[in-house]
Amino acid sequence: MKDLTSPELVLERFQELRGQVVLALQDGRDLANELPGISDAVAAEFEAADKLISNLSLSLMVVGAEGVGKSTLIRGLLGEELSPIEADQAGTVAPVYFQYGASADPSFSIAFSSPAKPALQCDQKTFLDHIRQRTNENNQKGVACGIVEIDKQILRNGLLLVDMPGTGGISDQVRNEAQRFLENNTGAVIGIAANRSYGPLIDLAHILLSQDNRVGFQAILSNRFADYFVESPSTLRPLESQEVAERITTSRTEGFERIKECLDAVDLKSSLTPEQLYVFSAELLFHRSGPLATEAHLSEMDRFLGDLAHYIRQNSLGRMVQNAARRAERALSEKLKPYISLRHELVERLLTGDQRPAEQFRHDANAALKEIWHAKYATEDVIDEIQEQVWTQFDSVIIEQNARISQDIEALIDRLNQADASELSGKLVDQVTILRAENEIRVQRTNQHLAQLLEEAVTRFVIGANETVRSALGALPVRMAQISDTIRVTPDDVVQHNLMRSVDDASGRLFLKATGGAAGGAAGAGIASQGAYLALVPDPTLVTQTIGLIIGGVSLWVAVSYSLKRFFGSDKELIISQLRDIQRKTANAHQLREQTLKPLVGDTIVQIAEMTEQKLRAQLTSIDRTLSDTDQQDLKSERKQLEETLAEIENLSGRILSIRKTANQLSSATEA
């Protein structure tokens, strides 16, 4: 057995598992795609698993005051000097993120607080000028964070290092960034203090990290710059390793008591234990040699790295791999496998010539149509109710638009009454043009609102149709998911339905799925870019034209524009008269709404119900045909395919189980 005490090794092994899970998910999707009756339900499970595994990463936030060794700690973890602060300099103004990049040479970028300001790709000097307090005092440059990308082993496998500013760089934005980090379940916080002084670290944690008066550290490093363990200053002879280890243990105990005092002073609580305090020089992580590289100090450093690896195993990546694999396993065991098994059972029964499934289905289908569809969802009362609801909501939108148009026209008339022909003609033409454009937008939005209301009506009928199919399938020796029971009604379906209805229509107008623009001056606006909005309406051109008339036709606005261009003294009254005409027509549009639009909306609801019933009956007929098909060769071929699919599911389930076992072993800290 080999202990996984290296964070790099743990991250590498989890990344291997992640790749295995991704392949298993893709194989599961491929299996589901061959089975239309269940593919959507299975796809949802695999999608959820994919989201879990896509977030496979661990973030380490390093927190400490200026000059305590944060940069040294990060340098030791990365194996390279990339942090922006030297020991004797002021700190940073924003967090610095160290993440994986494609090159061994680091790349630098700056993200700004203002969304309008694009990220800055830059060299290291420019990067430091933006990040350091001494060159960006009070963060006058508006830096949100700095990002360093480099190809390092520890970053390659999913680790993100975060160097948080010290006390001098604290701002509301930095606090928000720290809180966001803490909400990440795979985020670990490492605190660092120097010279046995823990107060500045706890004060910083109080500002940055406290939630409900608690702070959470996975580790605190007591960074020792000059702890020399010798028998006496005169001899400089090193102490025995055992005695050094005892002194480190004593320092840990004393340090923990000091941390508790600092926490109490600011009324904070923490689950930190003495074992989570580590006493060694941060330089050891990088150099692994020097006066402080005693056997006991190196052992303390190894304990720090081992506990960090343990945290990765137990509390972050292992859990994510397990959850993703478990979600995929559920899709196979609870959806795919039962679906195939029960379908296989049905095929076996049909191969024996058993017609009872088909006969039972016909009986149940007729009962479902009568007791569910025609009794609950497609009754005259229900259709009347939906018609009234859609029309009431739609009519209120039109009335609201009319009121706004009237207000706009009144304001324009006031301008005209105060106008001087020599100075306002051009300005008024522009204002009329703007109002005309706004009116066209109103027509489009009104169309969109009608389409949304009709889509909601479609949903109500489709819910009823699917409930009817599920009821019809309920008594079969298989679950309803075995045969696709999902009915969808799309604009294309209504297009075809209206084409069939309109062939013999006296007006000779065929249904148009979309219009390139309403013809004639009466149209309010074209809907070329919004054609699909009215795809459910029997005659979208007529609807658009009617809406245009009701809330101010284009021809009327054209007439006003023409008169304004000829604006000389006596024409003012003509322009005002034309504007009043638009006001009057919009205010008195009730009859047009009731006699033209309302019947169109009502007829559309009826057609949606008819189209949904057609789809419902077609689905029931298709299921009946499937159950009645007793062609031996086809059934034997399907049985063979089902058995092969079952074998593939078993194989895939075995792979996922193996992944879960390996993830569990890693979480338990050892592997073979």
ZAMARGU-4260 file (C-alpha; in steps of 0.2 Angstrom, whole numbers, plus 5000, padded with zeros to 4 digits):
<rodrens>
0) 5000/5000/5000 | 5006/5017/4996 | 5001/5033/5006 | 4995/5047/4996 | 5002/5061/5006
5) 5007/5072/4991 | 4994/5085/4985 | 5001/5083/4968 | 4999/5064/4967 | 4981/5065/4975
10) 4976/5078/4962 | 4983/5068/4948 | 4974/5052/4953 | 4957/5062/4955 | 4960/5069/4937
15) 4962/5051/4931 | 4946/5047/4939 | 4937/5062/4932 | 4942/5057/4914 | 4935/5039/4917
20) 4919/5047/4923 | 4917/5058/4908 | 4920/5043/4896 | 4907/5033/4906 | 4894/5047/4905
25) 4897/5049/4886 | 4894/5030/4884 | 4878/5031/4894 | 4872/5045/4883 | 4875/5035/4868
30) 4865/5021/4875 | 4851/5032/4879 | 4851/5040/4862 | 4846/5024/4855 | 4830/5023/4865
35) 4819/5038/4861 | 4806/5033/4874 | 4818/5036/4889 | 4832/5047/4882 | 4826/5063/4889
40) 4824/5057/4907 | 4841/5048/4906 | 4849/5063/4898 | 4844/5074/4913 | 4853/5063/4925
45) 4869/5062/4915 | 4868/5081/4913 | 4867/5083/4931 | 4882/5071/4934 | 4892/5080/4920
50) 4890/5097/4929 | 4896/5089/4945 | 4912/5082/4937 | 4915/5098/4927 | 4918/5107/4943
55) 4931/5095/4949 | 4944/5107/4956 | 4951/5113/4973 | 4955/5131/4978 | 4967/5135/4991
60) 4966/5153/4998 | 4981/5159/5007 | 4978/5173/5020 | 4990/5183/5031 | 4996/5200/5034
65) 5010/5209/5024 | 5027/5202/5026 | 5022/5185/5035 | 5028/5174/5021 | 5012/5171/5010
70) 5023/5173/4994 | 5035/5161/5001 | 5022/5148/5005 | 5015/5150/4987 | 5032/5149/4980
75) 5035/5133/4989 | 5018/5125/4983 | 5021/5130/4965 | 5040/5127/4965 | 5043/5144/4957
80) 5043/5163/4962 | 5028/5171/4954 | 5020/5180/4969 | 5020/5199/4967 | 5027/5204/4984
85) 5044/5204/4991 | 5046/5203/5010 | 5049/5221/5014 | 5036/5229/5002 | 5018/5234/5005
90) 5004/5221/5000 | 4992/5219/4986 | 4976/5228/4982 | 4967/5213/4975 | 4967/5194/4975
95) 4980/5185/4964 | 4975/5169/4956 | 4987/5156/4951 | 4980/5143/4939 | 4985/5131/4926
100) 4991/5138/4909 | 4997/5129/4893 | 5015/5136/4894 | 5029/5134/4907 | 5032/5152/4905
105) 5019/5162/4916 | 5006/5173/4908 | 4999/5188/4917 | 4982/5197/4916 | 4972/5209/4926
110) 4953/5209/4928 | 4945/5226/4932 | 4930/5230/4943 | 4921/5239/4929 | 4912/5227/4918
115) 4915/5240/4904 | 4934/5239/4905 | 4941/5223/4896 | 4954/5212/4904 | 4972/5217/4902
120) 4984/5204/4895 | 5001/5211/4901 | 5019/5207/4905 | 5025/5204/4923 | 5030/5222/4926
125) 5014/5230/4921 | 5005/5216/4931 | 5015/5221/4947 | 5011/5239/4944 | 4993/5236/4945
130) 4993/5223/4959 | 5005/5231/4971 | 4999/5245/4984 | 5015/5255/4981 | 5011/5257/4963
135) 4992/5257/4964 | 4988/5266/4980 | 4971/5264/4986 | 4968/5253/4970 | 4965/5269/4960
140) 4966/5258/4944 | 4951/5248/4949 | 4958/5231/4949 | 4947/5216/4953 | 4960/5203/4953
145) 4976/5197/4945 | 4978/5181/4936 | 4994/5171/4933 | 4993/5156/4922 | 5007/5143/4921
150) 5010/5125/4918 | 5014/5118/4935 | 5010/5100/4940 | 5000/5105/4956 | 4990/5117/4945
155) 4988/5105/4930 | 4976/5093/4940 | 4964/5105/4946 | 4971/5116/4960 | 4968/5135/4960
160) 4979/5145/4972 | 4973/5162/4979 | 4984/5175/4987 | 4973/5187/4996 | 4978/5204/5001
165) 4984/5209/5018 | 4976/5221/5029 | 4982/5236/5018 | 4973/5229/5003 | 4956/5226/5011
170) 4941/5233/5002 | 4922/5229/5000 | 4926/5220/4984 | 4940/5210/4992 | 4928/5205/5006
175) 4915/5200/4993 | 4928/5189/4984 | 4933/5181/5000 | 4915/5177/5005 | 4911/5170/4987
180) 4926/5159/4989 | 4920/5152/5006 | 4903/5147/4998 | 4913/5135/4987 | 4912/5118/4995
185) 4929/5114/4988 | 4938/5129/4995 | 4951/5128/5008 | 4959/5142/5018 | 4977/5142/5024
190) 4982/5155/5036 | 5000/5161/5039 | 5007/5170/5054 | 5025/5175/5058 | 5035/5177/5074
195) 5022/5169/5085 | 5011/5184/5081 | 4993/5178/5077 | 4983/5194/5081 | 4985/5201/5063
200) 4980/5185/5055 | 4964/5184/5066 | 4960/5202/5063 | 4961/5199/5045 | 4951/5183/5046
205) 4938/5193/5056 | 4936/5206/5041 | 4937/5194/5027 | 4932/5176/5032 | 4919/5177/5046
210) 4902/5170/5043 | 4890/5169/5058 | 4904/5174/5070 | 4915/5159/5064 | 4931/5157/5054
215) 4936/5142/5046 | 4954/5137/5043 | 4960/5121/5036 | 4978/5125/5042 | 4988/5139/5050
220) 5006/5140/5047 | 5017/5148/5061 | 5031/5153/5049 | 5047/5153/5058 | 5061/5164/5051
225) 5075/5162/5063 | 5071/5148/5076 | 5088/5140/5079 | 5088/5125/5090 | 5105/5124/5097
230) 5112/5118/5114 | 5119/5136/5117 | 5124/5151/5108 | 5142/5148/5110 | 5143/5131/5103
235) 5129/5132/5090 | 5128/5113/5091 | 5111/5107/5085 | 5099/5099/5098 | 5094/5081/5096
240) 5080/5078/5084 | 5069/5072/5098 | 5071/5088/5108 | 5068/5099/5093 | 5052/5089/5090
245) 5046/5092/5108 | 5049/5111/5106 | 5039/5111/5090 | 5025/5102/5099 | 5026/5115/5113
250) 5026/5129/5101 | 5011/5122/5093 | 5002/5121/5110 | 5007/5138/5115 | 5002/5145/5098
255) 4985/5137/5098 | 4981/5145/5115 | 4987/5162/5108 | 4975/5160/5093 | 4961/5156/5105
260) 4964/5172/5115 | 4964/5182/5098 | 4948/5174/5093 | 4940/5178/5110 | 4946/5196/5109
265) 4935/5198/5093 | 4921/5186/5098 | 4925/5173/5085 | 4923/5155/5085 | 4932/5142/5076
270) 4933/5123/5074 | 4952/5124/5073 | 4962/5111/5083 | 4980/5111/5089 | 4984/5098/5075
275) 4979/5111/5062 | 4993/5122/5067 | 5010/5119/5059 | 5027/5126/5065 | 5041/5127/5052
280) 5049/5139/5040 | 5039/5142/5024 | 5056/5142/5015 | 5057/5123/5018 | 5044/5120/5005
285) 5055/5128/4992 | 5073/5124/4997 | 5071/5109/5008 | 5088/5114/5016 | 5096/5127/5028
290) 5097/5130/5046 | 5079/5126/5049 | 5079/5110/5039 | 5080/5099/5054 | 5073/5082/5054
295) 5059/5087/5065 | 5055/5103/5055 | 5055/5092/5039 | 5043/5080/5047 | 5032/5095/5052
300) 5032/5101/5034 | 5028/5083/5028 | 5013/5083/5041 | 5007/5099/5033 | 5007/5092/5016
305) 5000/5076/5021 | 4985/5084/5030 | 4982/5095/5015 | 4982/5080/5004 | 4970/5072/5017
310) 4958/5087/5015 | 4958/5085/4997 | 4954/5067/4998 | 4941/5067/5011 | 4932/5084/5009
315) 4932/5089/4991 | 4937/5080/4975 | 4933/5063/4982 | 4915/5068/4986 | 4913/5076/4969
320) 4919/5060/4960 | 4907/5050/4971 | 4892/5061/4968 | 4894/5061/4949 | 4897/5042/4948
325) 4882/5039/4959 | 4871/5050/4948 | 4877/5041/4933 | 4873/5024/4942 | 4856/5030/4946
330) 4852/5034/4928 | 4857/5016/4923 | 4849/5007/4937 | 4833/5017/4939 | 4829/5022/4922
335) 4839/5013/4908 | 4840/4995/4915 | 4821/4994/4920 | 4816/5002/4903 | 4826/4988/4893
340) 4821/4974/4905 | 4802/4978/4904 | 4803/4981/4886 | 4811/4964/4884 | 4797/4956/4894
345) 4784/4963/4882 | 4794/4957/4867 | 4794/4939/4875 | 4775/4940/4877 | 4772/4946/4859
350) 4783/4932/4853 | 4771/4919/4861 | 4757/4927/4851 | 4750/4935/4867 | 4737/4949/4861
355) 4731/4953/4878 | 4743/4968/4880 | 4736/4976/4864 | 4718/4972/4869 | 4721/4979/4886
360) 4729/4995/4879 | 4714/4998/4867 | 4702/4997/4882 | 4712/5008/4893 | 4716/5021/4879
365) 4697/5023/4875 | 4694/5025/4894 | 4708/5038/4896 | 4701/5048/4881 | 4684/5048/4888
370) 4688/5050/4907 | 4703/5061/4906 | 4705/5071/4889 | 4687/5074/4885 | 4681/5075/4904
375) 4695/5086/4911 | 4706/5095/4897 | 4696/5097/4881 | 4678/5101/4887 | 4669/5116/4880
380) 4670/5124/4897 | 4689/5122/4898 | 4691/5129/4881 | 4680/5144/4884 | 4689/5147/4900
385) 4706/5147/4891 | 4699/5158/4877 | 4693/5171/4890 | 4709/5171/4900 | 4720/5173/4885
390) 4709/5187/4878 | 4707/5196/4894 | 4726/5197/4897 | 4730/5201/4879 | 4717/5215/4878
395) 4724/5223/4894 | 4740/5224/4885 | 4733/5233/4870 | 4723/5245/4881 | 4739/5249/4890
400) 4748/5252/4874 | 4734/5264/4868 | 4735/5274/4883 | 4754/5277/4881 | 4752/5281/4863
405) 4739/5294/4868 | 4751/5302/4880 | 4765/5303/4867 | 4753/5311/4855 | 4747/5324/4868
410) 4765/5328/4872 | 4769/5331/4853 | 4753/5342/4851 | 4759/5353/4865 | 4776/5355/4856
415) 4767/5359/4840 | 4756/5372/4849 | 4772/5380/4855 | 4782/5378/4839 | 4790/5391/4828
420) 4790/5385/4810 | 4807/5392/4807 | 4816/5382/4821 | 4806/5367/4825 | 4800/5359/4809
425) 4816/5347/4808 | 4815/5343/4826 | 4797/5339/4825 | 4800/5328/4810 | 4813/5318/4820
430) 4801/5317/4835 | 4787/5310/4824 | 4800/5297/4817 | 4805/5292/4834 | 4787/5290/4840
435) 4783/5280/4824 | 4798/5268/4827 | 4792/5266/4845 | 4775/5262/4839 | 4782/5248/4828
440) 4791/5241/4843 | 4775/5241/4853 | 4766/5231/4839 | 4781/5218/4839 | 4780/5217/4858
445) 4761/5215/4858 | 4763/5201/4845 | 4776/5193/4857 | 4764/5194/4872 | 4750/5186/4862
450) 4762/5172/4857 | 4768/5169/4875 | 4749/5168/4880 | 4746/5155/4866 | 4761/5145/4871
455) 4754/5144/4889 | 4738/5138/4882 | 4747/5124/4872 | 4756/5119/4888 | 4739/5116/4897
460) 4732/5105/4883 | 4749/5095/4881 | 4749/5091/4900 | 4732/5084/4898 | 4737/5074/4882
465) 4752/5066/4891 | 4742/5062/4906 | 4730/5053/4895 | 4744/5043/4887 | 4751/5038/4904
470) 4734/5032/4910 | 4732/5022/4894 | 4749/5013/4897 | 4746/5011/4916 | 4739/4993/4915
475) 4752/4986/4903 | 4765/4974/4911 | 4778/4988/4908 | 4780/5005/4915 | 4774/5020/4906
480) 4792/5025/4901 | 4794/5010/4891 | 4785/5018/4876 | 4788/5036/4872 | 4772/5045/4880
485) 4778/5063/4878 | 4767/5073/4866 | 4773/5090/4860 | 4763/5103/4850 | 4774/5115/4840
490) 4771/5129/4829 | 4775/5118/4814 | 4761/5106/4819 | 4748/5120/4820 | 4755/5126/4803
495) 4751/5109/4795 | 4734/5109/4804 | 4729/5126/4797 | 4735/5121/4780 | 4723/5107/4780
500) 4709/5118/4787 | 4711/5132/4775 | 4712/5122/4759 | 4693/5124/4757 | 4692/5141/4765
505) 4681/5153/4755 | 4694/5167/4756 | 4707/5156/4749 | 4720/5162/4761 | 4733/5149/4766
510) 4740/5149/4783 | 4757/5158/4784 | 4770/5152/4797 | 4778/5169/4797 | 4776/5185/4787
515) 4790/5196/4779 | 4780/5211/4784 | 4762/5217/4784 | 4757/5224/4767 | 4748/5240/4765
520) 4748/5256/4775 | 4736/5249/4788 | 4750/5238/4795 | 4757/5243/4812 | 4774/5235/4809
525) 4782/5220/4800 | 4787/5205/4810 | 4801/5197/4799 | 4813/5195/4813 | 4799/5189/4825
530) 4790/5178/4813 | 4789/5163/4824 | 4780/5173/4838 | 4764/5172/4828 | 4766/5154/4822
535) 4752/5148/4832 | 4740/5161/4825 | 4728/5156/4811 | 4732/5172/4801 | 4747/5182/4808
540) 4747/5195/4794 | 4729/5199/4798 | 4733/5200/4817 | 4748/5211/4814 | 4738/5223/4803
545) 4724/5224/4815 | 4735/5227/4830 | 4743/5241/4819 | 4727/5249/4816 | 4722/5248/4834
550) 4737/5256/4841 | 4741/5268/4827 | 4743/5263/4809 | 4759/5267/4799 | 4749/5276/4786
555) 4743/5288/4799 | 4761/5292/4805 | 4767/5293/4787 | 4754/5307/4784 | 4759/5317/4799
560) 4778/5315/4794 | 4773/5322/4777 | 4764/5337/4784 | 4778/5341/4795 | 4790/5342/4781
565) 4779/5355/4773 | 4777/5364/4790 | 4773/5382/4785 | 4761/5392/4797 | 4743/5386/4792
570) 4749/5368/4791 | 4750/5367/4810 | 4732/5364/4812 | 4732/5350/4799 | 4746/5341/4808
575) 4737/5343/4825 | 4721/5336/4816 | 4730/5321/4810 | 4738/5317/4827 | 4720/5319/4835
580) 4714/5307/4822 | 4727/5294/4828 | 4722/5297/4846 | 4704/5295/4842 | 4706/5279/4832
585) 4716/5271/4846 | 4704/5277/4859 | 4689/5270/4849 | 4697/5254/4844 | 4686/5243/4856
590) 4674/5237/4842 | 4689/5232/4831 | 4697/5223/4845 | 4681/5214/4849 | 4675/5210/4831
595) 4692/5206/4823 | 4705/5201/4836 | 4695/5192/4849 | 4688/5179/4836 | 4705/5176/4829
600) 4712/5172/4847 | 4697/5161/4851 | 4699/5152/4835 | 4717/5149/4838 | 4713/5141/4855
605) 4701/5129/4847 | 4714/5124/4834 | 4727/5121/4847 | 4715/5109/4856 | 4711/5100/4840
610) 4729/5099/4835 | 4734/5092/4852 | 4720/5079/4851 | 4726/5074/4834 | 4744/5071/4841
615) 4736/5062/4856 | 4726/5050/4845 | 4741/5047/4833 | 4752/5043/4849 | 4739/5030/4855
620) 4738/5023/4838 | 4757/5021/4837 | 4757/5012/4853 | 4743/5000/4848 | 4753/4996/4832
625) 4768/4992/4842 | 4759/4980/4853 | 4750/4972/4839 | 4765/4969/4828 | 4769/4951/4830
630) 4781/4949/4816 | 4792/4935/4823 | 4808/4940/4814 | 4807/4959/4819 | 4803/4954/4837
635) 4817/4942/4838 | 4829/4955/4831 | 4823/4968/4844 | 4825/4955/4858 | 4843/4952/4852
640) 4846/4971/4852 | 4838/4973/4869 | 4849/4959/4876 | 4865/4967/4869 | 4860/4984/4877
645) 4857/4975/4894 | 4874/4968/4893 | 4882/4985/4889 | 4872/4993/4903 | 4879/4979/4915
650) 4897/4983/4908 | 4895/5002/4911 | 4888/4999/4928 | 4903/4989/4933 | 4915/5002/4926
655) 4906/5016/4937 | 4906/5005/4952 | 4924/5002/4950 | 4927/5021/4949 | 4917/5024/4965
660) 4927/5010/4974 | 4943/5019/4968 | 4937/5036/4973 | 4933/5029/4990 | 4950/5021/4992
665) 4958/5038/4988 | 4947/5046/5001 | 4953/5034/5013 | 4971/5040/5010 | 4978/5024/5002
670) 4979/5015/4986 | 4986/4998/4980
</rodrens>
